[in-house]
Amino acid sequence: MSALPARRERTQTTVVCAITLIRSDSLSDVAEYAYAATAPAESRLIFLAGACPLNDDGSTAAIGDYPGQAAKAVENMQAALAAAGASLQDVISTRVLVASARQEDLGAAWEVVRDAFGDHDVPSTLMGVTVLGYNDQLVEIEAVAAVLDS
Protein backbone atom coordinates (compact mmCIF):
# COMPACT_ATOMS: atom_id res chain seq x y z
CA MET A 1 0.00 0.00 0.00
CA SER A 2 1.22 3.49 -0.79
CA ALA A 3 0.09 6.79 0.67
CA LEU A 4 0.25 10.28 -0.82
CA PRO A 5 0.29 12.93 1.93
CA ALA A 6 -1.20 16.30 1.08
CA ARG A 7 -0.04 19.52 2.74
CA ARG A 8 -0.90 23.17 2.26
CA GLU A 9 -0.84 26.46 4.10
CA ARG A 10 -3.34 29.33 4.12
CA THR A 11 -2.81 32.98 5.00
CA GLN A 12 -3.84 34.41 8.39
CA THR A 13 -4.44 31.10 10.19
CA THR A 14 -2.15 28.27 9.22
CA VAL A 15 -4.12 25.17 8.30
CA VAL A 16 -2.21 22.03 7.40
CA CYS A 17 -4.07 19.49 5.32
CA ALA A 18 -4.68 16.46 7.50
CA ILE A 19 -5.63 14.05 4.73
CA THR A 20 -3.56 11.08 3.61
CA LEU A 21 -4.91 9.36 0.51
CA ILE A 22 -4.29 5.62 0.39
CA ARG A 23 -3.95 3.38 -2.64
CA SER A 24 -3.61 -0.38 -2.56
CA ASP A 25 -1.48 -2.34 -5.01
CA SER A 26 -3.91 -5.25 -4.60
CA LEU A 27 -6.86 -3.22 -6.02
CA SER A 28 -7.47 -2.08 -9.59
CA ASP A 29 -5.89 1.18 -10.66
CA VAL A 30 -8.82 1.88 -13.01
CA ALA A 31 -10.71 3.86 -10.35
CA GLU A 32 -10.16 7.61 -10.61
CA TYR A 33 -9.85 8.06 -6.86
CA ALA A 34 -7.98 6.74 -3.85
CA TYR A 35 -9.61 3.73 -2.21
CA ALA A 36 -9.19 5.05 1.33
CA ALA A 37 -8.14 8.14 3.24
CA THR A 38 -7.12 8.89 6.80
CA ALA A 39 -6.90 11.90 9.08
CA PRO A 40 -5.02 12.09 12.38
CA ALA A 41 -6.93 11.93 15.65
CA GLU A 42 -6.30 15.61 16.41
CA SER A 43 -7.97 16.80 13.20
CA ARG A 44 -11.25 18.71 13.22
CA LEU A 45 -13.84 16.85 11.15
CA ILE A 46 -16.32 18.78 9.01
CA PHE A 47 -19.48 17.00 7.87
CA LEU A 48 -21.20 18.71 4.97
CA ALA A 49 -24.85 18.34 4.10
CA GLY A 50 -25.42 17.38 0.51
CA ALA A 51 -24.38 20.28 -1.71
CA CYS A 52 -27.24 20.96 -4.10
CA PRO A 53 -27.24 22.86 -7.41
CA LEU A 54 -29.22 25.79 -6.00
CA ASN A 55 -28.82 29.43 -6.93
CA ASP A 56 -28.77 32.17 -4.28
CA ASP A 57 -32.52 32.70 -4.75
CA GLY A 58 -33.24 29.01 -4.08
CA SER A 59 -34.00 28.12 -7.69
CA THR A 60 -32.43 25.04 -9.23
CA ALA A 61 -29.48 25.83 -11.51
CA ALA A 62 -28.83 24.26 -14.92
CA ILE A 63 -32.16 22.44 -15.25
CA GLY A 64 -31.76 19.27 -17.31
CA ASP A 65 -27.95 19.61 -17.39
CA TYR A 66 -26.02 16.99 -15.36
CA PRO A 67 -22.58 18.61 -15.74
CA GLY A 68 -24.02 22.07 -15.10
CA GLN A 69 -25.70 20.92 -11.90
CA ALA A 70 -22.55 19.11 -10.78
CA ALA A 71 -20.55 22.32 -11.30
CA LYS A 72 -23.06 24.36 -9.26
CA ALA A 73 -23.06 21.71 -6.50
CA VAL A 74 -19.24 21.82 -6.37
CA GLU A 75 -19.37 25.63 -6.19
CA ASN A 76 -21.85 25.45 -3.30
CA MET A 77 -19.78 22.76 -1.58
CA GLN A 78 -16.71 25.03 -1.81
CA ALA A 79 -18.69 27.86 -0.17
CA ALA A 80 -19.76 25.56 2.69
CA LEU A 81 -16.18 24.34 3.13
CA ALA A 82 -14.86 27.91 3.19
CA ALA A 83 -17.41 28.83 5.87
CA ALA A 84 -16.02 25.96 7.96
CA GLY A 85 -12.38 27.01 7.36
CA ALA A 86 -11.63 24.34 4.77
CA SER A 87 -11.24 23.77 1.02
CA LEU A 88 -11.57 20.94 -1.45
CA GLN A 89 -8.03 19.87 -0.50
CA ASP A 90 -9.33 19.09 3.01
CA VAL A 91 -12.09 16.73 1.84
CA ILE A 92 -11.54 13.15 2.97
CA SER A 93 -14.46 11.50 1.11
CA THR A 94 -17.46 12.27 -1.08
CA ARG A 95 -20.71 10.70 -2.16
CA VAL A 96 -22.08 11.90 -5.50
CA LEU A 97 -25.79 11.28 -6.01
CA VAL A 98 -27.20 11.50 -9.53
CA ALA A 99 -30.93 11.22 -10.30
CA SER A 100 -30.63 8.81 -13.21
CA ALA A 101 -30.40 5.13 -14.05
CA ARG A 102 -28.12 5.89 -17.03
CA GLN A 103 -24.39 5.41 -16.55
CA GLU A 104 -23.75 8.19 -19.09
CA ASP A 105 -25.51 10.70 -16.82
CA LEU A 106 -23.57 9.51 -13.77
CA GLY A 107 -20.34 9.77 -15.75
CA ALA A 108 -21.15 13.30 -16.95
CA ALA A 109 -21.67 14.48 -13.36
CA TRP A 110 -18.64 12.54 -12.09
CA GLU A 111 -16.26 14.12 -14.63
CA VAL A 112 -17.07 17.58 -13.27
CA VAL A 113 -16.55 16.48 -9.66
CA ARG A 114 -13.34 14.60 -10.47
CA ASP A 115 -11.93 17.57 -12.38
CA ALA A 116 -12.75 19.95 -9.51
CA PHE A 117 -10.68 17.83 -7.11
CA GLY A 118 -7.76 17.43 -9.52
CA ASP A 119 -4.89 15.49 -7.97
CA HIS A 120 -6.69 15.35 -4.61
CA ASP A 121 -8.65 12.29 -5.75
CA VAL A 122 -10.45 11.42 -2.53
CA PRO A 123 -12.39 8.20 -2.00
CA SER A 124 -15.81 8.68 -3.54
CA THR A 125 -19.02 6.81 -4.14
CA LEU A 126 -21.01 7.58 -7.29
CA MET A 127 -24.59 6.38 -7.24
CA GLY A 128 -27.73 6.68 -9.28
CA VAL A 129 -30.86 7.49 -7.29
CA THR A 130 -34.52 7.74 -8.19
CA VAL A 131 -35.16 11.30 -7.12
CA LEU A 132 -33.52 14.13 -5.16
CA GLY A 133 -35.13 16.69 -2.86
CA TYR A 134 -35.56 19.84 -4.97
CA ASN A 135 -37.61 20.40 -8.12
CA ASP A 136 -35.55 19.58 -11.22
CA GLN A 137 -32.55 18.52 -9.10
CA LEU A 138 -30.26 15.98 -10.77
CA VAL A 139 -27.06 16.07 -8.66
CA GLU A 140 -26.10 16.28 -4.98
CA ILE A 141 -22.67 15.90 -3.39
CA GLU A 142 -22.04 14.92 0.23
CA ALA A 143 -18.59 15.36 1.73
CA VAL A 144 -16.53 14.95 4.87
CA ALA A 145 -13.42 17.08 5.42
CA ALA A 146 -10.67 17.17 8.05
CA VAL A 147 -8.36 20.03 9.00
CA LEU A 148 -5.56 20.59 11.48
CA ASP A 149 -5.94 24.02 13.04
CA SER A 150 -2.77 25.54 14.44
N, C-alpha and C positions, 0 to 999 in steps of 0.2 A: 504494500500500500504506500502511496506517496501523498504528501500533503503540500499544498501551495498556500503559504501564509500571505495574508494581505495586510498592508499597513498604510496609513495615511494620517496627515495632520491637517487641522483646520485652524484658521485664525481665531483670535480672541481666546477661546477655550480649546486646549489641546485635547483632541479625541483620537485615540488610537484604535484602528479597526481591530475588533476582537475575533473576527471570523477566520477559521482555518477550513479551507475546502479540501475534501478528501476524495481521492480516486482509488479504485481498487484494480490491480492488474488482473484479478480473476473475474472481472465483469466487463462486458462489452464496452468498447470505446466509441460506439455509434451514438450514444446519448450525448446531447449538446449541453450537458450540465454535470456537475460533480454529483456523485451518488450520496454523499454525506457531508455534513459540516459540523464543526464544534465551536463553542465559545467557552472561555474560561469562567470558572465559578464566580469571579468578582465582576463579571460584565452585567450591565443593566439591560434586561430584555425589554423589547418593545413589540407589542402584539397589535398589528393593524387590523382594523375591520376590512372587509372586502372593499377595495378601491373600485368605484363604479365610474362609468363614462358619463358623468353628469357635469353640465355647465354650471357656472356660478348661480344662475337663476333657477336651478333645479331641473332644467329640461335635459333630456337625453341627447348627447352629442352623437354625431355621425350615424344617424339612423340607417340601418341596413348595411353598414360598413364594418366588417369584423376588424380589419387593421386600424381603421379610424377610431373605433371604440377602444381597442387595446391601447392605442397611443394616448387617448384621453385618460384612461384608467391609470396608465403609468404616470402621466403628469400629475394626476390627483394623488397617487401613492407617494410621489416625490414630495408633494406639499405636506402630506401627513407626516412623512419621515422627518422633514425639515422642522416641523412644529415640535417634534419629539427630540430634536438635536441629533438627527441621523441623516444618512443618505443611502442611495442604492448600494453603495459599497459596504454598508453595515448589515444588509439583509442576509439572513442565514438560511431562509427557505421561502418558497412561494407555492401557492396553489392557484392555477389559472383555470377559471371556469368559463366555458363557452357554451352558449345556448344553441347547440346544433348536434346532430347525429352524424354529420359529414366530416371526415378527417381533413378534407381540404379547408374547411372553415376553422377547425382547431389549429391547423398548421399556419393559416394566415394570421391568426391572433398570436400564436406562439412566436413567430418570426419577429414581430414587433417587440414582444417582451424580451426575447433573447437578445436582440440587438441593443435594447436599452441597457441591459446589464453588461454587455461587452465581455471582457475577460473575467469578470466576476460572475461566473456561471454557477450560481447557487443551485442546490438540490431543488427540484420543482416537480410538481404534479400537474399535468394537463388533463382536463377531463371535460367531456361533453355532458351537459345537463339539459333537462327538459325546458326549464324556464328560469329566469332570474327575476329579481324583485321589482324592477322599475319598468314602466311601459317602454317597449322597443329596445330594452337592454339585451345585449348579446354577449358582453364580456364583463368579468369581475376578477380582480386579483387580490388574493389574501397574501399577507407576508408576516414574517417574524424577523426582527432585527436584533442585534446585540452591539452595544458600545461599551468602551472602557472610558469612563470620565476621569480626567486627572486635573 
